[in-house]
Amino acid sequence: MSEFLARVKAGEEIVVTERGKPVARIIPISRTVGAIPERLKELERSGLIRLGSGKLPKGFWKLPRPDDPKGLVVNALLQEREEGR
């Protein structure tokens, strides 16, 4: 059971079956207030994103940016765009 709960926490939806027939779904509880666009829910269920769990800490935008001298992050994002993800 703990393996299934870990998968649900990661955003996956689990279908519970009895003798091969679906009887229930275990889905993550939304951690944000208000309506979440369906596309974001799909991405979370597939494990590609994790929805935020609250507000950013005070002073977040004043923190120094992480170093990426080789541009690895930008290149990864551009590659994802080209692949249509």
Phi and psi restraints in degrees (range 20) as a CNS / XPLOR table:
assign (resid 1 and name C) (resid 2 and name N)
       (resid 2 and name CA) (resid 2 and name C) 1.0 -64.1 20.0 2
assign (resid 2 and name N) (resid 2 and name CA)
       (resid 2 and name C) (resid 3 and name N) 1.0 -32.8 20.0 2
assign (resid 2 and name C) (resid 3 and name N)
       (resid 3 and name CA) (resid 3 and name C) 1.0 -63.2 20.0 2
assign (resid 3 and name N) (resid 3 and name CA)
       (resid 3 and name C) (resid 4 and name N) 1.0 -42.4 20.0 2
assign (resid 3 and name C) (resid 4 and name N)
       (resid 4 and name CA) (resid 4 and name C) 1.0 -66.7 20.0 2
assign (resid 4 and name N) (resid 4 and name CA)
       (resid 4 and name C) (resid 5 and name N) 1.0 -40.4 20.0 2
assign (resid 4 and name C) (resid 5 and name N)
       (resid 5 and name CA) (resid 5 and name C) 1.0 -64.6 20.0 2
assign (resid 5 and name N) (resid 5 and name CA)
       (resid 5 and name C) (resid 6 and name N) 1.0 -37.7 20.0 2
assign (resid 5 and name C) (resid 6 and name N)
       (resid 6 and name CA) (resid 6 and name C) 1.0 -63.2 20.0 2
assign (resid 6 and name N) (resid 6 and name CA)
       (resid 6 and name C) (resid 7 and name N) 1.0 -39.7 20.0 2
assign (resid 6 and name C) (resid 7 and name N)
       (resid 7 and name CA) (resid 7 and name C) 1.0 -66.2 20.0 2
assign (resid 7 and name N) (resid 7 and name CA)
       (resid 7 and name C) (resid 8 and name N) 1.0 -38.8 20.0 2
assign (resid 7 and name C) (resid 8 and name N)
       (resid 8 and name CA) (resid 8 and name C) 1.0 -65.7 20.0 2
assign (resid 8 and name N) (resid 8 and name CA)
       (resid 8 and name C) (resid 9 and name N) 1.0 -42.3 20.0 2
assign (resid 8 and name C) (resid 9 and name N)
       (resid 9 and name CA) (resid 9 and name C) 1.0 -59.4 20.0 2
assign (resid 9 and name N) (resid 9 and name CA)
       (resid 9 and name C) (resid 10 and name N) 1.0 -31.5 20.0 2
assign (resid 9 and name C) (resid 10 and name N)
       (resid 10 and name CA) (resid 10 and name C) 1.0 -79.0 20.0 2
assign (resid 10 and name N) (resid 10 and name CA)
       (resid 10 and name C) (resid 11 and name N) 1.0 -0.9 20.0 2
assign (resid 10 and name C) (resid 11 and name N)
       (resid 11 and name CA) (resid 11 and name C) 1.0 107.0 20.0 2
assign (resid 11 and name N) (resid 11 and name CA)
       (resid 11 and name C) (resid 12 and name N) 1.0 -2.5 20.0 2
assign (resid 11 and name C) (resid 12 and name N)
       (resid 12 and name CA) (resid 12 and name C) 1.0 -79.6 20.0 2
assign (resid 12 and name N) (resid 12 and name CA)
       (resid 12 and name C) (resid 13 and name N) 1.0 151.3 20.0 2
assign (resid 12 and name C) (resid 13 and name N)
       (resid 13 and name CA) (resid 13 and name C) 1.0 -102.5 20.0 2
assign (resid 13 and name N) (resid 13 and name CA)
       (resid 13 and name C) (resid 14 and name N) 1.0 130.5 20.0 2
assign (resid 13 and name C) (resid 14 and name N)
       (resid 14 and name CA) (resid 14 and name C) 1.0 -109.9 20.0 2
assign (resid 14 and name N) (resid 14 and name CA)
       (resid 14 and name C) (resid 15 and name N) 1.0 130.9 20.0 2
assign (resid 14 and name C) (resid 15 and name N)
       (resid 15 and name CA) (resid 15 and name C) 1.0 -100.2 20.0 2
assign (resid 15 and name N) (resid 15 and name CA)
       (resid 15 and name C) (resid 16 and name N) 1.0 124.4 20.0 2
assign (resid 15 and name C) (resid 16 and name N)
       (resid 16 and name CA) (resid 16 and name C) 1.0 -93.7 20.0 2
assign (resid 16 and name N) (resid 16 and name CA)
       (resid 16 and name C) (resid 17 and name N) 1.0 130.2 20.0 2
assign (resid 16 and name C) (resid 17 and name N)
       (resid 17 and name CA) (resid 17 and name C) 1.0 -120.2 20.0 2
assign (resid 17 and name N) (resid 17 and name CA)
       (resid 17 and name C) (resid 18 and name N) 1.0 155.6 20.0 2
assign (resid 17 and name C) (resid 18 and name N)
       (resid 18 and name CA) (resid 18 and name C) 1.0 -129.2 20.0 2
assign (resid 18 and name N) (resid 18 and name CA)
       (resid 18 and name C) (resid 19 and name N) 1.0 114.8 20.0 2
assign (resid 18 and name C) (resid 19 and name N)
       (resid 19 and name CA) (resid 19 and name C) 1.0 54.0 20.0 2
assign (resid 19 and name N) (resid 19 and name CA)
       (resid 19 and name C) (resid 20 and name N) 1.0 40.9 20.0 2
assign (resid 19 and name C) (resid 20 and name N)
       (resid 20 and name CA) (resid 20 and name C) 1.0 83.6 20.0 2
assign (resid 20 and name N) (resid 20 and name CA)
       (resid 20 and name C) (resid 21 and name N) 1.0 -1.4 20.0 2
assign (resid 20 and name C) (resid 21 and name N)
       (resid 21 and name CA) (resid 21 and name C) 1.0 -108.5 20.0 2
assign (resid 21 and name N) (resid 21 and name CA)
       (resid 21 and name C) (resid 22 and name N) 1.0 130.1 20.0 2
assign (resid 21 and name C) (resid 22 and name N)
       (resid 22 and name CA) (resid 22 and name C) 1.0 -62.3 20.0 2
assign (resid 22 and name N) (resid 22 and name CA)
       (resid 22 and name C) (resid 23 and name N) 1.0 132.3 20.0 2
assign (resid 22 and name C) (resid 23 and name N)
       (resid 23 and name CA) (resid 23 and name C) 1.0 -123.1 20.0 2
assign (resid 23 and name N) (resid 23 and name CA)
       (resid 23 and name C) (resid 24 and name N) 1.0 -17.8 20.0 2
assign (resid 23 and name C) (resid 24 and name N)
       (resid 24 and name CA) (resid 24 and name C) 1.0 -163.0 20.0 2
assign (resid 24 and name N) (resid 24 and name CA)
       (resid 24 and name C) (resid 25 and name N) 1.0 163.9 20.0 2
assign (resid 24 and name C) (resid 25 and name N)
       (resid 25 and name CA) (resid 25 and name C) 1.0 -127.0 20.0 2
assign (resid 25 and name N) (resid 25 and name CA)
       (resid 25 and name C) (resid 26 and name N) 1.0 138.6 20.0 2
assign (resid 25 and name C) (resid 26 and name N)
       (resid 26 and name CA) (resid 26 and name C) 1.0 -109.5 20.0 2
assign (resid 26 and name N) (resid 26 and name CA)
       (resid 26 and name C) (resid 27 and name N) 1.0 117.9 20.0 2
assign (resid 26 and name C) (resid 27 and name N)
       (resid 27 and name CA) (resid 27 and name C) 1.0 -128.1 20.0 2
assign (resid 27 and name N) (resid 27 and name CA)
       (resid 27 and name C) (resid 28 and name N) 1.0 153.3 20.0 2
assign (resid 27 and name C) (resid 28 and name N)
       (resid 28 and name CA) (resid 28 and name C) 1.0 -66.4 20.0 2
assign (resid 28 and name N) (resid 28 and name CA)
       (resid 28 and name C) (resid 29 and name N) 1.0 144.0 20.0 2
assign (resid 28 and name C) (resid 29 and name N)
       (resid 29 and name CA) (resid 29 and name C) 1.0 -80.6 20.0 2
assign (resid 29 and name N) (resid 29 and name CA)
       (resid 29 and name C) (resid 30 and name N) 1.0 132.7 20.0 2
assign (resid 29 and name C) (resid 30 and name N)
       (resid 30 and name CA) (resid 30 and name C) 1.0 -61.6 20.0 2
assign (resid 30 and name N) (resid 30 and name CA)
       (resid 30 and name C) (resid 31 and name N) 1.0 137.1 20.0 2
assign (resid 30 and name C) (resid 31 and name N)
       (resid 31 and name CA) (resid 31 and name C) 1.0 -101.5 20.0 2
assign (resid 31 and name N) (resid 31 and name CA)
       (resid 31 and name C) (resid 32 and name N) 1.0 9.0 20.0 2
assign (resid 31 and name C) (resid 32 and name N)
       (resid 32 and name CA) (resid 32 and name C) 1.0 -122.4 20.0 2
assign (resid 32 and name N) (resid 32 and name CA)
       (resid 32 and name C) (resid 33 and name N) 1.0 158.6 20.0 2
assign (resid 32 and name C) (resid 33 and name N)
       (resid 33 and name CA) (resid 33 and name C) 1.0 -91.1 20.0 2
assign (resid 33 and name N) (resid 33 and name CA)
       (resid 33 and name C) (resid 34 and name N) 1.0 141.1 20.0 2
assign (resid 33 and name C) (resid 34 and name N)
       (resid 34 and name CA) (resid 34 and name C) 1.0 93.9 20.0 2
assign (resid 34 and name N) (resid 34 and name CA)
       (resid 34 and name C) (resid 35 and name N) 1.0 178.8 20.0 2
assign (resid 34 and name C) (resid 35 and name N)
       (resid 35 and name CA) (resid 35 and name C) 1.0 -76.1 20.0 2
assign (resid 35 and name N) (resid 35 and name CA)
       (resid 35 and name C) (resid 36 and name N) 1.0 134.6 20.0 2
assign (resid 35 and name C) (resid 36 and name N)
       (resid 36 and name CA) (resid 36 and name C) 1.0 -105.0 20.0 2
assign (resid 36 and name N) (resid 36 and name CA)
       (resid 36 and name C) (resid 37 and name N) 1.0 128.0 20.0 2
assign (resid 36 and name C) (resid 37 and name N)
       (resid 37 and name CA) (resid 37 and name C) 1.0 -55.6 20.0 2
assign (resid 37 and name N) (resid 37 and name CA)
       (resid 37 and name C) (resid 38 and name N) 1.0 141.0 20.0 2
assign (resid 37 and name C) (resid 38 and name N)
       (resid 38 and name CA) (resid 38 and name C) 1.0 -56.5 20.0 2
assign (resid 38 and name N) (resid 38 and name CA)
       (resid 38 and name C) (resid 39 and name N) 1.0 -37.1 20.0 2
assign (resid 38 and name C) (resid 39 and name N)
       (resid 39 and name CA) (resid 39 and name C) 1.0 -61.5 20.0 2
assign (resid 39 and name N) (resid 39 and name CA)
       (resid 39 and name C) (resid 40 and name N) 1.0 -40.2 20.0 2
assign (resid 39 and name C) (resid 40 and name N)
       (resid 40 and name CA) (resid 40 and name C) 1.0 -66.4 20.0 2
assign (resid 40 and name N) (resid 40 and name CA)
       (resid 40 and name C) (resid 41 and name N) 1.0 -38.1 20.0 2
assign (resid 40 and name C) (resid 41 and name N)
       (resid 41 and name CA) (resid 41 and name C) 1.0 -62.0 20.0 2
assign (resid 41 and name N) (resid 41 and name CA)
       (resid 41 and name C) (resid 42 and name N) 1.0 -41.8 20.0 2
assign (resid 41 and name C) (resid 42 and name N)
       (resid 42 and name CA) (resid 42 and name C) 1.0 -62.3 20.0 2
assign (resid 42 and name N) (resid 42 and name CA)
       (resid 42 and name C) (resid 43 and name N) 1.0 -44.1 20.0 2
assign (resid 42 and name C) (resid 43 and name N)
       (resid 43 and name CA) (resid 43 and name C) 1.0 -63.6 20.0 2
assign (resid 43 and name N) (resid 43 and name CA)
       (resid 43 and name C) (resid 44 and name N) 1.0 -38.1 20.0 2
assign (resid 43 and name C) (resid 44 and name N)
       (resid 44 and name CA) (resid 44 and name C) 1.0 -67.2 20.0 2
assign (resid 44 and name N) (resid 44 and name CA)
       (resid 44 and name C) (resid 45 and name N) 1.0 -44.5 20.0 2
assign (resid 44 and name C) (resid 45 and name N)
       (resid 45 and name CA) (resid 45 and name C) 1.0 -60.6 20.0 2
assign (resid 45 and name N) (resid 45 and name CA)
       (resid 45 and name C) (resid 46 and name N) 1.0 -35.6 20.0 2
assign (resid 45 and name C) (resid 46 and name N)
       (resid 46 and name CA) (resid 46 and name C) 1.0 -80.3 20.0 2
assign (resid 46 and name N) (resid 46 and name CA)
       (resid 46 and name C) (resid 47 and name N) 1.0 -6.9 20.0 2
assign (resid 46 and name C) (resid 47 and name N)
       (resid 47 and name CA) (resid 47 and name C) 1.0 85.6 20.0 2
assign (resid 47 and name N) (resid 47 and name CA)
       (resid 47 and name C) (resid 48 and name N) 1.0 7.1 20.0 2
assign (resid 47 and name C) (resid 48 and name N)
       (resid 48 and name CA) (resid 48 and name C) 1.0 -78.9 20.0 2
assign (resid 48 and name N) (resid 48 and name CA)
       (resid 48 and name C) (resid 49 and name N) 1.0 -26.7 20.0 2
assign (resid 48 and name C) (resid 49 and name N)
       (resid 49 and name CA) (resid 49 and name C) 1.0 -135.7 20.0 2
assign (resid 49 and name N) (resid 49 and name CA)
       (resid 49 and name C) (resid 50 and name N) 1.0 165.3 20.0 2
assign (resid 49 and name C) (resid 50 and name N)
       (resid 50 and name CA) (resid 50 and name C) 1.0 -128.2 20.0 2
assign (resid 50 and name N) (resid 50 and name CA)
       (resid 50 and name C) (resid 51 and name N) 1.0 122.9 20.0 2
assign (resid 50 and name C) (resid 51 and name N)
       (resid 51 and name CA) (resid 51 and name C) 1.0 -67.8 20.0 2
assign (resid 51 and name N) (resid 51 and name CA)
       (resid 51 and name C) (resid 52 and name N) 1.0 148.7 20.0 2
assign (resid 51 and name C) (resid 52 and name N)
       (resid 52 and name CA) (resid 52 and name C) 1.0 -63.2 20.0 2
assign (resid 52 and name N) (resid 52 and name CA)
       (resid 52 and name C) (resid 53 and name N) 1.0 159.3 20.0 2
assign (resid 52 and name C) (resid 53 and name N)
       (resid 53 and name CA) (resid 53 and name C) 1.0 -116.6 20.0 2
assign (resid 53 and name N) (resid 53 and name CA)
       (resid 53 and name C) (resid 54 and name N) 1.0 10.5 20.0 2
assign (resid 53 and name C) (resid 54 and name N)
       (resid 54 and name CA) (resid 54 and name C) 1.0 165.2 20.0 2
assign (resid 54 and name N) (resid 54 and name CA)
       (resid 54 and name C) (resid 55 and name N) 1.0 -164.0 20.0 2
assign (resid 54 and name C) (resid 55 and name N)
       (resid 55 and name CA) (resid 55 and name C) 1.0 -81.8 20.0 2
assign (resid 55 and name N) (resid 55 and name CA)
       (resid 55 and name C) (resid 56 and name N) 1.0 155.2 20.0 2
assign (resid 55 and name C) (resid 56 and name N)
       (resid 56 and name CA) (resid 56 and name C) 1.0 -71.8 20.0 2
assign (resid 56 and name N) (resid 56 and name CA)
       (resid 56 and name C) (resid 57 and name N) 1.0 146.7 20.0 2
assign (resid 56 and name C) (resid 57 and name N)
       (resid 57 and name CA) (resid 57 and name C) 1.0 -63.9 20.0 2
assign (resid 57 and name N) (resid 57 and name CA)
       (resid 57 and name C) (resid 58 and name N) 1.0 151.5 20.0 2
assign (resid 57 and name C) (resid 58 and name N)
       (resid 58 and name CA) (resid 58 and name C) 1.0 -58.7 20.0 2
assign (resid 58 and name N) (resid 58 and name CA)
       (resid 58 and name C) (resid 59 and name N) 1.0 134.4 20.0 2
assign (resid 58 and name C) (resid 59 and name N)
       (resid 59 and name CA) (resid 59 and name C) 1.0 85.3 20.0 2
assign (resid 59 and name N) (resid 59 and name CA)
       (resid 59 and name C) (resid 60 and name N) 1.0 6.1 20.0 2
assign (resid 59 and name C) (resid 60 and name N)
       (resid 60 and name CA) (resid 60 and name C) 1.0 -55.7 20.0 2
assign (resid 60 and name N) (resid 60 and name CA)
       (resid 60 and name C) (resid 61 and name N) 1.0 -45.8 20.0 2
assign (resid 60 and name C) (resid 61 and name N)
       (resid 61 and name CA) (resid 61 and name C) 1.0 -72.0 20.0 2
assign (resid 61 and name N) (resid 61 and name CA)
       (resid 61 and name C) (resid 62 and name N) 1.0 -10.3 20.0 2
assign (resid 61 and name C) (resid 62 and name N)
       (resid 62 and name CA) (resid 62 and name C) 1.0 -93.1 20.0 2
assign (resid 62 and name N) (resid 62 and name CA)
       (resid 62 and name C) (resid 63 and name N) 1.0 -7.1 20.0 2
assign (resid 62 and name C) (resid 63 and name N)
       (resid 63 and name CA) (resid 63 and name C) 1.0 -67.7 20.0 2
assign (resid 63 and name N) (resid 63 and name CA)
       (resid 63 and name C) (resid 64 and name N) 1.0 147.9 20.0 2
assign (resid 63 and name C) (resid 64 and name N)
       (resid 64 and name CA) (resid 64 and name C) 1.0 -66.9 20.0 2
assign (resid 64 and name N) (resid 64 and name CA)
       (resid 64 and name C) (resid 65 and name N) 1.0 145.5 20.0 2
assign (resid 64 and name C) (resid 65 and name N)
       (resid 65 and name CA) (resid 65 and name C) 1.0 -73.1 20.0 2
assign (resid 65 and name N) (resid 65 and name CA)
       (resid 65 and name C) (resid 66 and name N) 1.0 149.2 20.0 2
assign (resid 65 and name C) (resid 66 and name N)
       (resid 66 and name CA) (resid 66 and name C) 1.0 -66.1 20.0 2
assign (resid 66 and name N) (resid 66 and name CA)
       (resid 66 and name C) (resid 67 and name N) 1.0 146.9 20.0 2
assign (resid 66 and name C) (resid 67 and name N)
       (resid 67 and name CA) (resid 67 and name C) 1.0 -75.9 20.0 2
assign (resid 67 and name N) (resid 67 and name CA)
       (resid 67 and name C) (resid 68 and name N) 1.0 138.5 20.0 2
assign (resid 67 and name C) (resid 68 and name N)
       (resid 68 and name CA) (resid 68 and name C) 1.0 -146.4 20.0 2
assign (resid 68 and name N) (resid 68 and name CA)
       (resid 68 and name C) (resid 69 and name N) 1.0 65.2 20.0 2
assign (resid 68 and name C) (resid 69 and name N)
       (resid 69 and name CA) (resid 69 and name C) 1.0 -61.4 20.0 2
assign (resid 69 and name N) (resid 69 and name CA)
       (resid 69 and name C) (resid 70 and name N) 1.0 -26.4 20.0 2
assign (resid 69 and name C) (resid 70 and name N)
       (resid 70 and name CA) (resid 70 and name C) 1.0 -90.5 20.0 2
assign (resid 70 and name N) (resid 70 and name CA)
       (resid 70 and name C) (resid 71 and name N) 1.0 -1.5 20.0 2
assign (resid 70 and name C) (resid 71 and name N)
       (resid 71 and name CA) (resid 71 and name C) 1.0 68.6 20.0 2
assign (resid 71 and name N) (resid 71 and name CA)
       (resid 71 and name C) (resid 72 and name N) 1.0 29.1 20.0 2
assign (resid 71 and name C) (resid 72 and name N)
       (resid 72 and name CA) (resid 72 and name C) 1.0 -63.5 20.0 2
assign (resid 72 and name N) (resid 72 and name CA)
       (resid 72 and name C) (resid 73 and name N) 1.0 -38.5 20.0 2
assign (resid 72 and name C) (resid 73 and name N)
       (resid 73 and name CA) (resid 73 and name C) 1.0 -67.5 20.0 2
assign (resid 73 and name N) (resid 73 and name CA)
       (resid 73 and name C) (resid 74 and name N) 1.0 -47.9 20.0 2
assign (resid 73 and name C) (resid 74 and name N)
       (resid 74 and name CA) (resid 74 and name C) 1.0 -61.0 20.0 2
assign (resid 74 and name N) (resid 74 and name CA)
       (resid 74 and name C) (resid 75 and name N) 1.0 -43.7 20.0 2
assign (resid 74 and name C) (resid 75 and name N)
       (resid 75 and name CA) (resid 75 and name C) 1.0 -62.9 20.0 2
assign (resid 75 and name N) (resid 75 and name CA)
       (resid 75 and name C) (resid 76 and name N) 1.0 -39.3 20.0 2
assign (resid 75 and name C) (resid 76 and name N)
       (resid 76 and name CA) (resid 76 and name C) 1.0 -64.3 20.0 2
assign (resid 76 and name N) (resid 76 and name CA)
       (resid 76 and name C) (resid 77 and name N) 1.0 -41.8 20.0 2
assign (resid 76 and name C) (resid 77 and name N)
       (resid 77 and name CA) (resid 77 and name C) 1.0 -64.7 20.0 2
assign (resid 77 and name N) (resid 77 and name CA)
       (resid 77 and name C) (resid 78 and name N) 1.0 -42.9 20.0 2
assign (resid 77 and name C) (resid 78 and name N)
       (resid 78 and name CA) (resid 78 and name C) 1.0 -63.5 20.0 2
assign (resid 78 and name N) (resid 78 and name CA)
       (resid 78 and name C) (resid 79 and name N) 1.0 -39.0 20.0 2
assign (resid 78 and name C) (resid 79 and name N)
       (resid 79 and name CA) (resid 79 and name C) 1.0 -64.6 20.0 2
assign (resid 79 and name N) (resid 79 and name CA)
       (resid 79 and name C) (resid 80 and name N) 1.0 -41.3 20.0 2
assign (resid 79 and name C) (resid 80 and name N)
       (resid 80 and name CA) (resid 80 and name C) 1.0 -61.4 20.0 2
assign (resid 80 and name N) (resid 80 and name CA)
       (resid 80 and name C) (resid 81 and name N) 1.0 -40.6 20.0 2
assign (resid 80 and name C) (resid 81 and name N)
       (resid 81 and name CA) (resid 81 and name C) 1.0 -61.6 20.0 2
assign (resid 81 and name N) (resid 81 and name CA)
       (resid 81 and name C) (resid 82 and name N) 1.0 -43.8 20.0 2
assign (resid 81 and name C) (resid 82 and name N)
       (resid 82 and name CA) (resid 82 and name C) 1.0 -63.6 20.0 2
assign (resid 82 and name N) (resid 82 and name CA)
       (resid 82 and name C) (resid 83 and name N) 1.0 -34.3 20.0 2
assign (resid 82 and name C) (resid 83 and name N)
       (resid 83 and name CA) (resid 83 and name C) 1.0 -81.7 20.0 2
assign (resid 83 and name N) (resid 83 and name CA)
       (resid 83 and name C) (resid 84 and name N) 1.0 -5.2 20.0 2
assign (resid 83 and name C) (resid 84 and name N)
       (resid 84 and name CA) (resid 84 and name C) 1.0 79.6 20.0 2
assign (resid 84 and name N) (resid 84 and name CA)
       (resid 84 and name C) (resid 85 and name N) 1.0 21.3 20.0 2
